[in-house]
Amino acid sequence: MSKLIHMNNEYAEWVKSLSQRFRQSQIKASVKVNSEMLRFYWSLGRDIAENSMDNKYGSGFFNNLSNDLKDSLPGVKGFSPRNLAYMKSFYVLYSPLISQQPQEAGGNEFLQQVVAKFKTLDSGRDKLPQVADNSSDSQILQQVVAKLAESIFSIPWGHHTLIINRCMNQPEKALFFTQKTIENGWSRNVLLNFLDTDLYERQGKAITNFTKTLPSPLSDLAQELTRDPYVFDYAQVREKYDEAELKEALMANIQKLLLELGNGFAFMGKEYRMVVGGDELYCDMLFYNTHIHSYIITEVKTQKFEPSFLGQLSGYVSCANHILKREGDNDTIGLLICKSKNEVMARYSLEGFNQPLGISEYELSKVFPKDFKGSLPSIEDIENELK
């Protein structure tokens, strides 16, 4: 940095404001590109759904369409058979809310509740579309539907695939998590975790975020919007947890779980440092079990299992065997805890390693079991308790 920025507060504040304005412009541009892409996905999904193309053209329809689009648009990503099926589901999920004409939407109970809330609650005026006091229900519905569409088309496609998986046939719930994502700036991994909680059931179907359509420049969502053009339920977890805070809270509870789950566990440290040939490695958590005389390295991931996670864990286990293991100690054990896993992929991935490694998954709302077992748990025991 220049000397001027350290010596002149007015200049420093101006540079800071420029950075903020540039960042906000970046996000606006990214949201616009993302929105246009999603609107195309919506139209493609509408064509498939309304014309029953997958039924009309047989079981191989999505594969055929994928190949034909790739030929027509070489180098363009996003047209895998799975993604095309998601586009149909995207339209089917949200169309009851945003594809209707005002007179048709008038029969939608959810939309009518939104309009009623707008008309009866003065406190809702900063959260719902701004319309004149003498506006008709039809005019209000038009603006409500427009705002719903604006929010749906403002989050990345990867977020939508997660919502589709958890909320299919529940458009109000899907919309709730769309709104919460924008309101709190959730990354994909944070959204994935909150989708498995009872947040929607606790807070109901209220629309809370009509006016806020852009994430904070410093939020995880903003980071994902600008980097990806393809484009826990604990009492102490706040909705505005970013991904680092989510992992921190999860690790604290995993530590408590393991210490109480099996007698003999001793906690050696978090972000445990090992120096290897002059380089530093930090494993998430290190335990020692006095019953089996083994170090246990635990790595926590807030996302779905990926095979590359095992490579990292295996490296930590090897280093611990060379650096920490002493005479009388057994081989170090590696435990990987993920949000979820593909059972077949996990099993195949483990075949490439000759070390004692295990993969488990957690469920946020049930991480604390009521009754703890008194013996060293297996991977299955840990996973059953986590679930």
C-alpha positions as a Markdown table, in Angstrom:
| # | Residue | x | y | z |
|---|---|---|---|---|
| 1 | Met | 0.0 | 0.0 | 0.0 |
| 2 | Ser | 1.1 | 3.6 | -0.6 |
| 3 | Lys | 2.1 | 5.9 | 2.2 |
| 4 | Leu | -0.8 | 8.2 | 1.3 |
| 5 | Ile | -3.4 | 5.6 | 2.3 |
| 6 | His | -1.8 | 5.4 | 5.7 |
| 7 | Met | -1.4 | 9.1 | 6.2 |
| 8 | Asn | -4.6 | 10.5 | 4.8 |
| 9 | Asn | -7.9 | 9.2 | 6.3 |
| 10 | Glu | -10.1 | 10.9 | 3.6 |
| 11 | Tyr | -8.1 | 9.3 | 0.8 |
| 12 | Ala | -8.2 | 5.9 | 2.6 |
| 13 | Glu | -12.0 | 6.1 | 3.0 |
| 14 | Trp | -12.4 | 7.0 | -0.7 |
| 15 | Val | -10.3 | 4.0 | -1.8 |
| 16 | Lys | -12.3 | 1.8 | 0.6 |
| 17 | Ser | -15.6 | 3.0 | -1.0 |
| 18 | Leu | -14.2 | 2.4 | -4.5 |
| 19 | Ser | -13.5 | -1.2 | -3.5 |
| 20 | Gln | -17.0 | -1.7 | -2.1 |
| 21 | Arg | -18.6 | -0.1 | -5.2 |
| 22 | Phe | -16.5 | -2.3 | -7.5 |
| 23 | Arg | -17.4 | -5.4 | -5.5 |
| 24 | Gln | -21.1 | -4.6 | -5.6 |
| 25 | Ser | -20.9 | -4.0 | -9.3 |
| 26 | Gln | -19.3 | -7.4 | -9.7 |
| 27 | Ile | -22.1 | -9.1 | -7.8 |
| 28 | Lys | -24.8 | -7.3 | -9.8 |
| 29 | Ala | -23.2 | -8.4 | -13.0 |
| 30 | Ser | -22.9 | -11.9 | -11.8 |
| 31 | Val | -26.5 | -12.0 | -10.6 |
| 32 | Lys | -27.6 | -10.7 | -14.0 |
| 33 | Val | -25.7 | -13.4 | -15.9 |
| 34 | Asn | -26.9 | -16.1 | -13.5 |
| 35 | Ser | -30.5 | -14.8 | -13.9 |
| 36 | Glu | -30.4 | -15.0 | -17.7 |
| 37 | Met | -29.0 | -18.5 | -17.5 |
| 38 | Leu | -31.7 | -19.6 | -15.1 |
| 39 | Arg | -34.4 | -18.1 | -17.2 |
| 40 | Phe | -33.1 | -20.2 | -20.1 |
| 41 | Tyr | -33.1 | -23.3 | -17.9 |
| 42 | Trp | -36.7 | -22.4 | -16.9 |
| 43 | Ser | -37.8 | -22.1 | -20.5 |
| 44 | Leu | -36.2 | -25.4 | -21.4 |
| 45 | Gly | -37.7 | -27.1 | -18.4 |
| 46 | Arg | -41.1 | -25.6 | -19.4 |
| 47 | Asp | -40.8 | -27.0 | -22.9 |
| 48 | Ile | -40.1 | -30.5 | -21.6 |
| 49 | Ala | -42.7 | -30.5 | -18.9 |
| 50 | Glu | -45.6 | -28.9 | -20.7 |
| 51 | Asn | -45.1 | -31.1 | -23.8 |
| 52 | Ser | -44.3 | -34.2 | -21.8 |
| 53 | Met | -41.3 | -34.7 | -24.0 |
| 54 | Asp | -39.6 | -37.2 | -21.8 |
| 55 | Asn | -42.7 | -39.4 | -22.1 |
| 56 | Lys | -43.3 | -38.6 | -25.8 |
| 57 | Tyr | -39.7 | -39.5 | -26.9 |
| 58 | Gly | -39.1 | -42.5 | -24.6 |
| 59 | Ser | -36.6 | -43.4 | -21.9 |
| 60 | Gly | -33.6 | -42.2 | -23.7 |
| 61 | Phe | -34.9 | -38.7 | -24.2 |
| 62 | Phe | -32.6 | -36.9 | -21.8 |
| 63 | Asn | -29.5 | -38.7 | -23.1 |
| 64 | Asn | -30.5 | -37.9 | -26.7 |
| 65 | Leu | -31.2 | -34.2 | -25.9 |
| 66 | Ser | -28.0 | -33.9 | -24.1 |
| 67 | Asn | -25.9 | -35.2 | -27.0 |
| 68 | Asp | -27.8 | -33.1 | -29.6 |
| 69 | Leu | -27.4 | -29.9 | -27.6 |
| 70 | Lys | -23.7 | -30.6 | -27.1 |
| 71 | Asp | -23.4 | -31.0 | -30.8 |
| 72 | Ser | -25.3 | -27.8 | -31.5 |
| 73 | Leu | -23.5 | -25.8 | -28.8 |
| 74 | Pro | -20.0 | -27.2 | -28.7 |
| 75 | Gly | -18.0 | -26.2 | -25.6 |
| 76 | Val | -21.1 | -25.1 | -23.6 |
| 77 | Lys | -21.5 | -26.8 | -20.3 |
| 78 | Gly | -24.7 | -27.6 | -18.4 |
| 79 | Phe | -26.4 | -30.0 | -20.8 |
| 80 | Ser | -25.8 | -33.3 | -19.1 |
| 81 | Pro | -28.8 | -35.7 | -18.9 |
| 82 | Arg | -29.0 | -35.2 | -15.1 |
| 83 | Asn | -28.9 | -31.4 | -15.5 |
| 84 | Leu | -31.6 | -31.4 | -18.1 |
| 85 | Ala | -33.8 | -33.5 | -15.8 |
| 86 | Tyr | -33.1 | -30.9 | -13.1 |
| 87 | Met | -34.3 | -28.1 | -15.5 |
| 88 | Lys | -37.7 | -29.9 | -15.8 |
| 89 | Ser | -37.9 | -30.3 | -12.0 |
| 90 | Phe | -36.9 | -26.6 | -11.6 |
| 91 | Tyr | -39.9 | -25.5 | -13.7 |
| 92 | Val | -42.3 | -28.0 | -12.1 |
| 93 | Leu | -41.3 | -27.0 | -8.6 |
| 94 | Tyr | -41.8 | -23.2 | -8.9 |
| 95 | Ser | -44.4 | -22.9 | -11.7 |
| 96 | Pro | -47.3 | -23.0 | -9.2 |
| 97 | Leu | -46.0 | -19.7 | -7.8 |
| 98 | Ile | -44.5 | -17.7 | -10.7 |
| 99 | Ser | -46.0 | -18.9 | -14.0 |
| 100 | Gln | -49.6 | -18.0 | -13.4 |
| 101 | Gln | -51.6 | -15.1 | -14.7 |
| 102 | Pro | -53.1 | -12.8 | -12.0 |
| 103 | Gln | -56.6 | -14.3 | -12.4 |
| 104 | Glu | -55.2 | -17.8 | -12.1 |
| 105 | Ala | -52.9 | -16.9 | -9.2 |
| 106 | Gly | -55.9 | -15.6 | -7.4 |
| 107 | Gly | -56.8 | -19.2 | -6.6 |
| 108 | Asn | -53.4 | -20.0 | -5.1 |
| 109 | Glu | -53.8 | -20.1 | -1.3 |
| 110 | Phe | -50.2 | -19.3 | -0.6 |
| 111 | Leu | -50.2 | -16.2 | -2.9 |
| 112 | Gln | -53.5 | -15.1 | -1.4 |
| 113 | Gln | -51.9 | -15.3 | 2.1 |
| 114 | Val | -49.0 | -13.1 | 0.9 |
| 115 | Val | -51.4 | -10.5 | -0.4 |
| 116 | Ala | -53.5 | -10.6 | 2.8 |
| 117 | Lys | -50.4 | -10.1 | 4.8 |
| 118 | Phe | -49.4 | -7.1 | 2.7 |
| 119 | Lys | -52.9 | -5.5 | 3.1 |
| 120 | Thr | -53.3 | -6.0 | 6.8 |
| 121 | Leu | -49.8 | -5.7 | 8.3 |
| 122 | Asp | -48.1 | -2.3 | 8.2 |
| 123 | Ser | -44.9 | -3.9 | 9.3 |
| 124 | Gly | -44.9 | -5.9 | 6.1 |
| 125 | Arg | -44.5 | -2.9 | 3.9 |
| 126 | Asp | -40.7 | -3.0 | 4.1 |
| 127 | Lys | -40.7 | -6.6 | 3.2 |
| 128 | Leu | -43.3 | -6.8 | 0.5 |
| 129 | Pro | -43.6 | -5.1 | -2.9 |
| 130 | Gln | -44.4 | -1.4 | -2.7 |
| 131 | Val | -47.7 | -0.6 | -4.3 |
| 132 | Ala | -50.3 | 2.1 | -4.0 |
| 133 | Asp | -52.9 | 1.8 | -1.2 |
| 134 | Asn | -55.7 | 1.6 | -3.7 |
| 135 | Ser | -54.1 | -1.2 | -5.8 |
| 136 | Ser | -56.3 | -4.1 | -6.6 |
| 137 | Asp | -55.6 | -7.7 | -5.5 |
| 138 | Ser | -54.7 | -8.4 | -9.1 |
| 139 | Gln | -52.1 | -5.7 | -9.2 |
| 140 | Ile | -50.6 | -6.8 | -5.9 |
| 141 | Leu | -50.5 | -10.3 | -7.2 |
| 142 | Gln | -48.7 | -9.3 | -10.3 |
| 143 | Gln | -45.9 | -7.5 | -8.3 |
| 144 | Val | -45.7 | -10.4 | -5.8 |
| 145 | Val | -45.2 | -12.9 | -8.5 |
| 146 | Ala | -42.6 | -10.7 | -10.2 |
| 147 | Lys | -40.7 | -10.4 | -6.9 |
| 148 | Leu | -40.9 | -14.2 | -6.3 |
| 149 | Ala | -39.4 | -14.7 | -9.8 |
| 150 | Glu | -36.7 | -12.2 | -9.1 |
| 151 | Ser | -35.5 | -14.0 | -6.0 |
| 152 | Ile | -35.7 | -17.4 | -7.6 |
| 153 | Phe | -33.5 | -16.3 | -10.4 |
| 154 | Ser | -31.0 | -14.6 | -8.1 |
| 155 | Ile | -29.2 | -17.7 | -6.6 |
| 156 | Pro | -26.8 | -20.0 | -8.3 |
| 157 | Trp | -27.9 | -23.1 | -10.1 |
| 158 | Gly | -26.0 | -25.4 | -7.7 |
| 159 | His | -28.1 | -24.0 | -4.9 |
| 160 | His | -31.3 | -24.8 | -6.8 |
| 161 | Thr | -30.3 | -28.5 | -7.4 |
| 162 | Leu | -29.9 | -28.9 | -3.6 |
| 163 | Ile | -33.3 | -27.3 | -3.0 |
| 164 | Ile | -35.0 | -29.4 | -5.7 |
| 165 | Asn | -33.6 | -32.6 | -4.1 |
| 166 | Arg | -35.0 | -31.7 | -0.7 |
| 167 | Cys | -38.2 | -29.7 | -1.5 |
| 168 | Met | -39.7 | -31.3 | -4.6 |
| 169 | Asn | -43.5 | -30.9 | -4.6 |
| 170 | Gln | -43.1 | -28.3 | -1.8 |
| 171 | Pro | -42.8 | -24.9 | -3.7 |
| 172 | Glu | -43.4 | -22.8 | -0.6 |
| 173 | Lys | -40.6 | -24.6 | 1.3 |
| 174 | Ala | -38.4 | -24.3 | -1.7 |
| 175 | Leu | -39.1 | -20.5 | -1.9 |
| 176 | Phe | -38.4 | -20.2 | 1.8 |
| 177 | Phe | -34.9 | -21.5 | 1.4 |
| 178 | Thr | -34.3 | -19.5 | -1.7 |
| 179 | Gln | -35.2 | -16.3 | 0.3 |
| 180 | Lys | -33.1 | -17.4 | 3.3 |
| 181 | Thr | -30.1 | -18.0 | 1.0 |
| 182 | Ile | -30.2 | -14.4 | -0.3 |
| 183 | Glu | -31.1 | -13.0 | 3.1 |
| 184 | Asn | -28.1 | -14.7 | 4.9 |
| 185 | Gly | -25.7 | -15.0 | 2.0 |
| 186 | Trp | -25.5 | -18.8 | 2.4 |
| 187 | Ser | -22.9 | -20.8 | 0.4 |
| 188 | Arg | -24.0 | -24.1 | -1.2 |
| 189 | Asn | -22.6 | -26.1 | 1.8 |
| 190 | Val | -24.3 | -24.0 | 4.4 |
| 191 | Leu | -27.6 | -24.3 | 2.5 |
| 192 | Leu | -27.2 | -28.0 | 2.3 |
| 193 | Asn | -26.8 | -28.2 | 6.1 |
| 194 | Phe | -29.9 | -26.0 | 6.8 |
| 195 | Leu | -32.0 | -28.0 | 4.4 |
| 196 | Asp | -31.7 | -30.9 | 6.8 |
| 197 | Thr | -33.0 | -28.9 | 9.8 |
| 198 | Asp | -36.5 | -27.9 | 10.8 |
| 199 | Leu | -35.9 | -24.3 | 10.1 |
| 200 | Tyr | -38.8 | -24.0 | 7.7 |
| 201 | Glu | -41.2 | -25.8 | 10.1 |
| 202 | Arg | -40.2 | -23.5 | 12.9 |
| 203 | Gln | -40.4 | -20.2 | 11.0 |
| 204 | Gly | -43.4 | -21.0 | 8.8 |
| 205 | Lys | -44.1 | -19.9 | 5.3 |
| 206 | Ala | -43.6 | -16.1 | 5.8 |
| 207 | Ile | -41.9 | -14.3 | 3.0 |
| 208 | Thr | -39.2 | -12.3 | 4.7 |
| 209 | Asn | -37.1 | -10.9 | 1.9 |
| 210 | Phe | -38.9 | -9.3 | -1.0 |
| 211 | Thr | -36.8 | -6.2 | -1.1 |
| 212 | Lys | -33.3 | -7.7 | -0.6 |
| 213 | Thr | -32.3 | -9.3 | -3.8 |
| 214 | Leu | -28.5 | -9.1 | -3.6 |
| 215 | Pro | -26.2 | -10.8 | -1.1 |
| 216 | Ser | -23.8 | -8.8 | 1.0 |
| 217 | Pro | -20.5 | -8.3 | -0.9 |
| 218 | Leu | -18.7 | -10.2 | 1.9 |
| 219 | Ser | -21.1 | -13.1 | 2.1 |
| 220 | Asp | -20.3 | -16.7 | 1.0 |
| 221 | Leu | -23.1 | -16.4 | -1.6 |
| 222 | Ala | -21.5 | -13.4 | -3.2 |
| 223 | Gln | -18.2 | -15.3 | -3.4 |
| 224 | Glu | -19.9 | -18.2 | -5.2 |
| 225 | Leu | -21.8 | -15.9 | -7.5 |
| 226 | Thr | -18.6 | -14.2 | -8.6 |
| 227 | Arg | -16.5 | -17.3 | -8.9 |
| 228 | Asp | -19.0 | -19.8 | -10.3 |
| 229 | Pro | -20.8 | -18.6 | -13.4 |
| 230 | Tyr | -22.3 | -22.1 | -13.7 |
| 231 | Val | -23.7 | -20.4 | -11.8 |
| 232 | Phe | -26.0 | -28.1 | 11.9 |
| 233 | Asp | -29.5 | -27.8 | 13.7 |
| 234 | Tyr | -27.8 | -26.8 | 17.1 |
| 235 | Ala | -29.4 | -24.3 | 19.4 |
| 236 | Gln | -26.3 | -22.1 | 19.1 |
| 237 | Val | -26.1 | -22.1 | 15.3 |
| 238 | Arg | -27.1 | -18.7 | 13.9 |
| 239 | Glu | -28.6 | -18.4 | 10.4 |
| 240 | Lys | -25.9 | -16.1 | 9.4 |
| 241 | Tyr | -23.1 | -18.6 | 10.1 |
| 242 | Asp | -20.6 | -18.6 | 7.3 |
| 243 | Glu | -19.0 | -21.9 | 6.3 |
| 244 | Ala | -16.0 | -21.5 | 8.5 |
| 245 | Glu | -18.2 | -20.9 | 11.5 |
| 246 | Leu | -20.4 | -23.8 | 10.6 |
| 247 | Lys | -17.4 | -26.1 | 10.6 |
| 248 | Glu | -16.1 | -24.7 | 13.9 |
| 249 | Ala | -19.5 | -25.4 | 15.5 |
| 250 | Leu | -19.6 | -28.9 | 14.0 |
| 251 | Met | -16.1 | -29.8 | 15.2 |
| 252 | Ala | -16.9 | -28.7 | 18.7 |
| 253 | Asn | -19.9 | -31.0 | 18.8 |
| 254 | Ile | -18.1 | -33.9 | 17.1 |
| 255 | Gln | -15.4 | -33.5 | 19.7 |
| 256 | Lys | -18.0 | -33.8 | 22.5 |
| 257 | Leu | -19.6 | -36.8 | 20.7 |
| 258 | Leu | -16.4 | -38.8 | 20.4 |
| 259 | Leu | -15.2 | -38.1 | 23.9 |
| 260 | Glu | -18.5 | -39.4 | 25.3 |
| 261 | Leu | -19.3 | -42.1 | 22.7 |
| 262 | Gly | -16.3 | -44.4 | 23.5 |
| 263 | Asn | -14.4 | -44.6 | 26.8 |
| 264 | Gly | -10.7 | -44.1 | 26.4 |
| 265 | Phe | -10.8 | -41.1 | 23.9 |
| 266 | Ala | -8.4 | -38.3 | 24.8 |
| 267 | Phe | -8.6 | -35.0 | 22.8 |
| 268 | Met | -5.1 | -34.0 | 21.7 |
| 269 | Gly | -6.0 | -30.8 | 19.8 |
| 270 | Lys | -7.9 | -29.0 | 17.1 |
| 271 | Glu | -6.1 | -27.8 | 13.9 |
| 272 | Tyr | -3.3 | -30.1 | 15.2 |
| 273 | Arg | 0.0 | -29.0 | 13.7 |
| 274 | Met | 2.5 | -31.5 | 12.3 |
| 275 | Val | 5.8 | -30.4 | 10.7 |
| 276 | Val | 6.9 | -32.6 | 7.8 |
| 277 | Gly | 10.2 | -31.9 | 6.1 |
| 278 | Gly | 9.9 | -28.2 | 7.0 |
| 279 | Asp | 6.3 | -28.0 | 5.8 |
| 280 | Glu | 3.3 | -27.6 | 8.2 |
| 281 | Leu | 0.2 | -29.7 | 8.1 |
| 282 | Tyr | -2.9 | -29.1 | 10.2 |
| 283 | Cys | -5.5 | -31.9 | 10.7 |
| 284 | Asp | -8.9 | -30.8 | 11.9 |
| 285 | Met | -8.8 | -32.9 | 15.2 |
| 286 | Leu | -6.5 | -35.3 | 16.8 |
| 287 | Phe | -7.5 | -37.9 | 19.4 |
| 288 | Tyr | -5.7 | -40.7 | 21.2 |
| 289 | Asn | -7.5 | -43.8 | 22.4 |
| 290 | Thr | -6.0 | -45.5 | 25.4 |
| 291 | His | -8.0 | -48.8 | 24.8 |
| 292 | Ile | -6.5 | -49.5 | 21.4 |
| 293 | His | -3.4 | -47.3 | 21.8 |
| 294 | Ser | -3.9 | -45.5 | 18.5 |
| 295 | Tyr | -4.0 | -41.9 | 17.4 |
| 296 | Ile | -7.2 | -41.0 | 15.6 |
| 297 | Ile | -7.2 | -38.2 | 13.1 |
| 298 | Thr | -10.6 | -36.8 | 12.3 |
| 299 | Glu | -11.3 | -34.6 | 9.3 |
| 300 | Val | -14.7 | -32.8 | 9.1 |
| 301 | Lys | -16.2 | -31.6 | 5.8 |
| 302 | Thr | -19.4 | -29.6 | 5.5 |
| 303 | Gln | -20.1 | -31.0 | 2.1 |
| 304 | Lys | -20.9 | -34.3 | 0.4 |
| 305 | Phe | -18.1 | -36.9 | 0.3 |
| 306 | Glu | -15.5 | -36.6 | -2.5 |
| 307 | Pro | -12.8 | -39.2 | -3.2 |
| 308 | Ser | -10.1 | -36.5 | -2.9 |
| 309 | Phe | -10.9 | -36.1 | 0.8 |
| 310 | Leu | -9.4 | -39.6 | 1.4 |
| 311 | Gly | -6.1 | -38.6 | -0.2 |
| 312 | Gln | -5.8 | -35.7 | 2.2 |
| 313 | Leu | -6.8 | -37.9 | 5.2 |
| 314 | Ser | -4.4 | -40.6 | 4.1 |
| 315 | Gly | -1.6 | -38.2 | 4.0 |
| 316 | Tyr | -2.3 | -37.0 | 7.5 |
| 317 | Val | -2.4 | -40.6 | 8.8 |
| 318 | Ser | 0.9 | -41.4 | 7.2 |
| 319 | Cys | 2.5 | -38.4 | 8.7 |
| 320 | Ala | 1.1 | -39.2 | 12.1 |
| 321 | Asn | 2.5 | -42.7 | 11.9 |
| 322 | His | 6.0 | -41.3 | 11.3 |
| 323 | Ile | 5.9 | -38.3 | 13.6 |
| 324 | Leu | 3.5 | -39.1 | 16.5 |
| 325 | Lys | 3.5 | -42.9 | 16.8 |
| 326 | Arg | 5.7 | -44.4 | 19.4 |
| 327 | Glu | 6.7 | -47.9 | 20.5 |
| 328 | Gly | 3.6 | -49.6 | 21.8 |
| 329 | Asp | 1.3 | -47.6 | 19.6 |
| 330 | Asn | -0.8 | -49.2 | 16.9 |
| 331 | Asp | -1.3 | -47.7 | 13.5 |
| 332 | Thr | -3.1 | -44.3 | 13.3 |
| 333 | Ile | -6.8 | -44.4 | 12.3 |
| 334 | Gly | -8.3 | -41.8 | 10.0 |
| 335 | Leu | -12.0 | -40.8 | 10.3 |
| 336 | Leu | -13.7 | -38.7 | 7.7 |
| 337 | Ile | -17.0 | -37.1 | 8.7 |
| 338 | Cys | -19.0 | -35.6 | 5.8 |
| 339 | Lys | -22.4 | -34.1 | 5.3 |
| 340 | Ser | -23.5 | -37.1 | 3.2 |
| 341 | Lys | -21.9 | -39.7 | 1.0 |
| 342 | Asn | -22.6 | -41.9 | -2.0 |
| 343 | Glu | -22.2 | -45.4 | -0.4 |
| 344 | Val | -20.9 | -47.1 | -3.6 |
| 345 | Met | -18.4 | -44.3 | -4.4 |
| 346 | Ala | -17.2 | -44.3 | -0.8 |
| 347 | Arg | -16.6 | -48.0 | -0.8 |
| 348 | Tyr | -14.8 | -48.0 | -4.1 |
| 349 | Ser | -12.6 | -45.1 | -3.0 |
| 350 | Leu | -11.6 | -46.9 | 0.2 |
| 351 | Glu | -10.3 | -49.8 | -1.9 |
| 352 | Gly | -7.3 | -47.7 | -3.0 |
| 353 | Phe | -5.9 | -47.3 | 0.6 |
| 354 | Asn | -4.3 | -49.8 | 2.8 |
| 355 | Gln | -4.6 | -47.7 | 6.0 |
| 356 | Pro | -7.5 | -47.9 | 8.5 |
| 357 | Leu | -9.8 | -45.2 | 7.2 |
| 358 | Gly | -13.5 | -44.7 | 7.8 |
| 359 | Ile | -16.1 | -42.5 | 6.3 |
| 360 | Ser | -19.1 | -41.3 | 8.3 |
| 361 | Glu | -21.8 | -38.7 | 7.8 |
| 362 | Tyr | -23.6 | -36.4 | 10.2 |
| 363 | Glu | -27.2 | -35.2 | 10.6 |
| 364 | Leu | -27.2 | -31.8 | 12.2 |
| 365 | Ser | -30.4 | -32.1 | 14.2 |
| 366 | Lys | -29.4 | -35.4 | 15.8 |
| 367 | Val | -25.7 | -35.1 | 16.5 |
| 368 | Phe | -26.1 | -35.4 | 20.3 |
| 369 | Pro | -27.3 | -39.0 | 21.1 |
| 370 | Lys | -29.1 | -39.4 | 24.4 |
| 371 | Asp | -27.4 | -42.6 | 25.4 |
| 372 | Phe | -23.7 | -43.1 | 24.8 |
| 373 | Lys | -22.1 | -46.5 | 24.5 |
| 374 | Gly | -19.2 | -47.5 | 26.7 |
| 375 | Ser | -16.9 | -49.2 | 24.2 |
| 376 | Leu | -14.7 | -48.1 | 21.3 |
| 377 | Pro | -17.2 | -47.5 | 18.5 |
| 378 | Ser | -17.0 | -48.8 | 14.9 |
| 379 | Ile | -17.6 | -46.5 | 12.0 |
| 380 | Glu | -21.1 | -48.0 | 11.8 |
| 381 | Asp | -21.6 | -47.2 | 15.5 |
| 382 | Ile | -20.5 | -43.6 | 15.0 |
| 383 | Glu | -22.7 | -43.2 | 12.0 |
| 384 | Asn | -25.8 | -44.7 | 13.7 |
| 385 | Glu | -25.3 | -42.3 | 16.6 |
| 386 | Leu | -24.9 | -39.3 | 14.3 |
| 387 | Lys | -28.1 | -40.2 | 12.6 |
